[in-house]
């Protein structure tokens, strides 16, 4: 059984026991949260597609950690003009362990 959820404007395919990194959420480490933006569920009863979300479906997840991703280097330049600008960025994330998918 798996579900497709939406969090932070991105979509993730999750199954029970999976660990996924989503955009930073306001939740404490160890807290259990409910994700209600479930776009599709594939289980014993077949595929259920939402329009845009599946009614009454929720995914329970436990917050494992908060952190920052790997550094992304942004380098801009203009050829033959001696113009260079280097920036870096580390995107914050929340790691979630999927505990239960409720259809």
Secondary structure by P-SEA (a helix, b strand, c coil): cbbbbbcccbbbbbcccbbbbcccccccccbbbbbcccccccccccbbbbccccccbbbbbbbcbbbbccbbbbbbbbccccbbbbbbbbbbbbbbbbccccc
